[in-house]
Amino acid sequence: MPFGTVTLNDGNKFPIIAFGTGSSMIYKDVTDYVGQAIENGFSHIDTAQYYQTETYVGLAIKESGLPRSSLYITTKYSSGGSPQQAIQQSLNKIGLSYVDMYLVHFPELFSDFESGWQGFERMKKDGLTRSIGVSNFTLDNLQKLLKTAVTKPAVNQIRFHPYNYASHKALLEYCAKQGITVQAYGSLNSITQNPGGPVDAVVDAAARRIGATSNQVIFSWVRSKGVAIVTTSRSKERLQEYLAVEDLPPLTAEEIAAIDAAGAKGPPSRLVVARIPMQHRFGRFSLLVMWLTIAIVFGFATFFML
């Protein structure tokens, strides 16, 4: 069963999983990777001005031969210029007359939240984007924005994983209360950035129970929080692995709570993580140092005994 959609607070449908062209794909020709994602079942493609991948996303869309209505395109306002000019440039690069979602990439781009968001509301009204949202907004940022917003953001795209869940709980609760869909990027942090931490054991145990990979368990955990996903990979097999998450048995309440608790302990110490490859790399060197030290001590002992 493929990932479905959620209904946003503006009534539009939002595909729950998206293929992202940020991260390691920034500044690269992603045409083939986007095409591969589309061929394997991704209908939601995420890009941004900052990534400099919009042109390649447009080429992949064209090469797919699919009707515009079958694809969902998100891009982001990332520069300090006019949002109105920025979205038109993005549309020209992608080769579309509208995008499905237009996000403010960072709150710092708005020197004034009221006038900045009014520009986004006009773009929605003018049909340049069907939905508008934000990215990397904190609880304080959202509260400030909503004081003057006529149209609420439909989405808040944030970095979200087990190790920052505890610090994001209030934000998630506020978004749920306001009807704002949270979308996660960087969810595989405990695997790709912070391996060897307390999350690993509980994720591995859940993976064994349901016959899944650790990646799949993390995404199931994300979905258990009511959060949508944006992810990426150059591997066809990995993309298929991600899309298969919906076919897996759900995590139990105990497994979800265990991941929460493990994440609250924080990621592993950088020193401990670094020591693992260092030990492997310098194992022989360490043995050499040890034997040299023994030799020196033995030499001194012999000298003073004479």
C-alpha positions in Angstrom: 0.0 0.0 0.0 1.6 3.3 -1.1 1.8 6.3 1.2 -1.4 8.3 1.0 -2.2 12.0 1.5 -3.3 14.3 4.3 -5.8 17.1 3.9 -4.2 20.4 4.7 -5.9 23.3 6.6 -6.6 24.9 3.2 -8.4 21.8 1.9 -5.7 20.7 -0.5 -4.3 17.2 -0.4 -0.6 16.8 0.6 1.3 13.5 -0.2 2.7 12.2 3.0 6.2 11.3 1.6 8.3 13.5 -0.6 11.5 13.0 -2.5 13.9 15.8 -1.5 16.7 17.4 -3.6 18.5 19.0 -0.8 21.1 17.4 1.5 23.8 15.8 -0.5 22.1 16.7 -3.8 22.5 20.5 -3.4 24.0 22.2 -6.4 24.0 18.9 -8.4 22.3 17.7 -11.6 19.5 15.6 -10.0 17.5 15.0 -13.2 18.2 11.2 -13.2 17.6 10.9 -9.4 14.3 12.7 -9.6 13.2 10.7 -12.6 14.1 7.5 -10.7 12.1 8.6 -7.7 9.1 9.3 -9.9 9.4 5.9 -11.6 9.4 4.2 -8.3 6.3 5.8 -6.9 7.2 9.2 -5.5 4.7 11.8 -6.7 5.8 14.6 -4.3 9.1 16.3 -5.2 10.7 18.9 -2.9 13.2 21.5 -4.1 14.2 25.1 -3.2 16.0 28.1 -4.6 18.9 27.5 -2.3 19.4 23.9 -3.6 19.8 25.1 -7.2 18.1 22.0 -8.4 14.8 23.5 -9.7 15.9 23.4 -13.3 16.8 19.7 -13.0 13.5 18.9 -11.3 11.7 20.6 -14.2 13.7 18.4 -16.7 12.8 15.3 -14.8 9.1 16.2 -14.7 9.2 16.8 -18.5 11.0 13.6 -19.2 8.5 11.6 -17.0 5.7 12.4 -19.5 3.2 12.4 -16.6 0.4 14.9 -16.5 0.9 17.9 -14.2 -2.0 16.8 -12.0 -0.3 13.6 -11.0 2.7 15.3 -9.4 3.0 17.5 -6.3 5.8 20.1 -6.4 7.1 22.0 -3.4 9.7 24.7 -3.6 11.0 27.3 -1.2 11.8 31.0 -1.0 15.4 31.0 0.0 16.8 34.4 -1.0 16.6 37.8 0.5 14.9 39.4 -2.5 11.2 39.8 -3.3 9.2 36.6 -2.8 7.1 37.6 -5.8 10.1 37.7 -8.0 11.5 34.6 -6.5 8.5 32.4 -7.1 8.3 33.6 -10.7 12.0 32.7 -11.2 11.3 29.3 -9.6 8.3 28.7 -11.9 10.4 29.6 -14.9 13.2 27.2 -13.9 10.8 24.3 -13.2 8.7 25.0 -16.3 5.4 25.3 -14.4 2.6 27.8 -14.1 2.1 27.1 -10.4 3.6 25.0 -7.6 1.6 23.0 -5.2 3.4 24.3 -2.1 5.6 27.4 -1.6 7.5 27.6 1.7 9.5 30.3 3.5 12.8 28.4 3.8 13.9 30.2 7.0 12.2 32.7 9.3 15.2 35.0 9.1 14.1 35.8 5.5 11.3 37.9 6.9 12.5 41.2 8.3 8.8 41.9 9.0 6.6 38.8 9.5 3.3 40.7 8.7 4.3 42.2 5.3 6.4 39.1 4.3 3.5 36.7 4.9 1.1 39.0 3.1 3.2 38.6 0.0 2.8 34.8 0.3 -1.0 35.2 0.8 -1.1 37.2 -2.4 0.8 34.5 -4.3 -1.7 32.0 -3.2 -4.6 34.3 -4.2 -3.0 34.9 -7.6 -2.7 31.1 -8.3 1.1 31.0 -8.3 0.9 28.4 -5.6 -1.9 26.3 -4.3 -0.7 26.2 -0.7 1.7 28.3 1.4 3.8 27.2 4.3 7.0 27.7 6.3 10.2 25.8 7.0 12.4 25.8 10.1 10.0 27.9 12.1 10.1 27.6 15.9 7.1 27.9 18.2 7.9 31.5 18.8 8.2 32.2 15.0 4.8 30.6 14.4 3.1 32.4 17.2 4.5 35.7 15.9 3.3 34.9 12.4 -0.2 33.9 13.4 -0.8 37.2 15.2 -1.3 38.9 11.9 -1.8 36.1 9.3 -5.1 35.9 7.4 -4.1 32.5 6.0 -2.4 30.1 8.3 0.6 28.2 7.0 -0.5 24.8 5.8 2.9 23.2 6.5 5.9 23.6 8.8 8.9 21.6 7.4 11.4 21.0 10.2 14.4 18.9 11.1 12.8 16.1 13.2 14.2 12.9 14.6 14.3 10.9 17.9 17.1 13.0 19.4 15.2 16.3 19.0 11.7 15.1 19.6 11.6 16.1 23.3 12.6 19.7 22.4 10.0 19.8 19.6 7.0 18.4 21.5 5.6 21.8 22.3 5.9 22.8 18.6 4.2 19.7 17.4 1.3 20.2 19.8 0.9 23.8 18.8 0.9 22.9 15.1 -1.7 20.2 15.7 -3.8 22.7 17.5 -3.6 25.2 14.7 -4.1 22.6 12.0 -0.6 23.0 10.6 0.9 19.8 9.1 4.4 19.1 10.2 6.8 17.6 7.7 10.1 16.2 8.8 13.5 16.2 7.1 16.7 14.7 8.6 14.7 12.0 10.3 17.4 9.3 9.9 19.8 11.4 12.0 20.3 8.6 14.6 21.5 6.3 11.7 23.4 8.7 9.4 24.7 11.4 11.8 24.7 9.9 15.3 25.1 6.1 15.2 26.0 4.3 18.3 23.6 6.1 20.5 20.8 5.0 22.8 18.2 5.0 20.0 20.0 2.2 18.1 19.1 -0.7 20.4 15.4 0.0 20.6 15.1 0.7 16.9 16.9 -2.5 16.1 14.6 -4.5 18.5 11.5 -3.1 16.8 13.1 -3.9 13.3 13.6 -7.5 14.3 10.0 -7.9 15.5 8.4 -6.5 12.4 10.9 -7.7 9.9 12.0 -4.2 8.8 15.1 -2.1 8.4 16.2 0.5 10.9 15.4 3.2 8.4 11.8 1.9 8.1 11.4 1.8 11.8 12.4 5.4 12.1 10.0 6.5 9.4 7.2 4.5 11.1 8.0 6.3 14.3 7.8 9.7 12.5 4.4 8.7 11.1 3.3 7.7 14.6 3.7 11.4 15.6 1.4 12.5 12.8 4.4 13.9 10.9 4.9 13.8 7.1 8.3 12.9 5.6 10.7 14.3 3.1 13.7 12.1 2.4 16.2 11.3 -0.4 18.5 8.7 -1.8 20.4 7.9 -5.0 19.6 4.2 -4.6 16.6 2.7 -6.3 16.5 -0.1 -3.6 16.6 2.5 -0.8 13.7 4.4 -2.3 11.7 1.2 -2.6 12.6 0.4 1.1 11.2 3.8 2.2 8.0 3.4 0.2 7.4 0.0 1.7 7.0 1.4 5.2 3.3 1.6 4.8 3.1 -2.1 4.2 4.8 -3.0 7.5 3.0 -3.8 10.8 2.7 -0.7 13.0 5.0 -0.1 15.9 3.4 -0.8 19.3 2.8 1.9 21.8 5.6 0.4 23.9 8.1 0.6 21.0 7.2 4.2 20.3 7.6 5.1 23.9 10.9 3.3 24.0 12.2 5.3 21.0 11.0 8.5 22.7 12.8 7.7 25.9 16.0 6.7 24.2 16.0 9.9 22.1 15.5 12.0 25.2 18.8 10.7 26.5 20.5 12.6 23.7 22.9 11.5 20.9 26.2 9.8 21.7 29.2 11.8 22.7 31.1 13.1 19.7 34.3 11.8 21.3 32.9 8.3 21.7 31.6 8.2 18.1 35.0 9.5 16.8 36.8 6.9 18.9 35.3 4.0 17.0 36.9 4.7 13.6 40.0 6.1 15.3 40.6 2.9 17.1 40.3 1.0 13.9 42.5 3.3 12.0 45.2 3.7 14.7 45.0 0.2 16.3 48.4 -0.9 15.1 49.9 2.5 15.9 48.7 2.2 19.4 50.3 -1.2 19.8 53.6 0.2 18.6 53.4 3.1 21.1 52.7 0.6 23.9 55.7 -1.6 23.0 58.0 1.5 22.7 56.9 2.7 26.1 57.6 -0.7 27.6 61.0 -0.8 26.0 61.9 2.7 27.3 60.7 1.8 30.8 62.7 -1.4 30.7 65.8 0.5 29.4 65.6 3.0 32.3 65.1 0.2 34.8 68.1 -1.7 33.5 70.3 1.5 33.5 69.6 2.2 37.2 70.2 -1.4 38.2 73.7 -1.2 36.8 
